[in-house]
């Protein structure tokens, strides 16, 4: 009822419903790239290592995984 009162036109908008809309994270993938989970995971590991200047503890924290899991991914994808 409140939304109908607040709406000046014939359409309701999220602002009329007083909902907090969270932006969805955007994944940047070129059209010629695949969306294989392993490829995305490998890219995330490489990016975390780059951003942490190779510090594996910081990279694991960025990825919200344990160091042990990070080492497992490094071995899986052949990343040194």
C-alpha positions as CSV (number, residue, x, y, z in Angstrom):
1,X,0.0,0.0,0.0
2,X,2.8,2.4,0.9
3,X,4.5,1.8,-2.4
4,X,1.3,2.6,-4.3
5,X,1.0,5.9,-2.4
6,X,4.6,6.8,-3.0
7,X,4.5,6.0,-6.7
8,X,3.5,9.1,-8.7
9,X,2.9,7.1,-11.9
10,X,1.5,3.8,-12.9
11,X,4.7,1.9,-12.3
12,X,6.4,0.9,-9.1
13,X,10.2,1.2,-8.7
14,X,12.5,-0.5,-6.1
15,X,12.8,2.9,-4.4
16,X,9.0,2.9,-3.8
17,X,9.3,-0.5,-2.0
18,X,12.2,0.8,0.1
19,X,14.3,-2.2,-0.8
20,X,18.1,-2.2,-0.4
21,X,19.3,-3.4,-3.8
22,X,22.9,-4.7,-3.7
23,X,24.9,-4.4,-6.9
24,X,25.8,-7.7,-8.3
25,X,29.5,-8.4,-8.9
26,X,30.5,-8.2,-12.5
27,X,32.7,-10.8,-14.0
28,X,34.7,-9.5,-16.9
29,X,34.9,-12.2,-19.6
30,X,35.5,-11.6,-23.3
31,X,33.1,-13.2,-25.8
32,X,35.9,-15.5,-27.0
33,X,36.6,-16.8,-23.5
34,X,34.8,-19.7,-21.9
35,X,33.1,-19.6,-18.5
36,X,34.7,-22.8,-17.2
37,X,34.8,-22.8,-13.4
38,X,38.4,-24.1,-13.4
39,X,39.5,-21.2,-15.7
40,X,37.8,-18.6,-13.5
41,X,39.3,-20.1,-10.4
42,X,42.8,-20.1,-11.9
43,X,42.4,-16.5,-12.9
44,X,41.2,-15.6,-9.4
45,X,44.2,-17.3,-7.8
46,X,46.6,-15.6,-10.2
47,X,45.0,-12.2,-9.6
48,X,45.1,-12.6,-5.8
49,X,48.8,-13.5,-6.0
50,X,49.5,-10.5,-8.2
51,X,47.6,-8.1,-5.9
52,X,49.4,-9.5,-2.8
53,X,52.9,-9.3,-4.5
54,X,53.2,-13.1,-4.3
55,X,52.4,-13.3,-0.5
56,X,50.5,-16.5,-0.3
57,X,49.0,-15.8,3.1
58,X,47.5,-12.5,1.9
59,X,46.4,-14.1,-1.3
60,X,44.5,-16.8,0.6
61,X,42.8,-14.2,2.7
62,X,41.8,-12.3,-0.4
63,X,40.2,-15.5,-1.8
64,X,38.7,-16.3,1.6
65,X,40.4,-19.8,1.6
66,X,43.0,-21.4,3.8
67,X,46.7,-21.4,2.8
68,X,46.4,-25.2,2.5
69,X,43.6,-24.7,-0.1
70,X,45.6,-22.1,-1.9
71,X,48.6,-24.5,-2.2
72,X,46.3,-27.1,-3.5
73,X,45.0,-24.8,-6.2
74,X,48.6,-23.8,-7.0
75,X,49.5,-27.4,-7.6
76,X,46.3,-28.1,-9.5
77,X,46.9,-25.3,-12.0
78,X,50.7,-25.6,-12.1
79,X,51.2,-22.1,-10.7
80,X,54.6,-21.4,-9.1
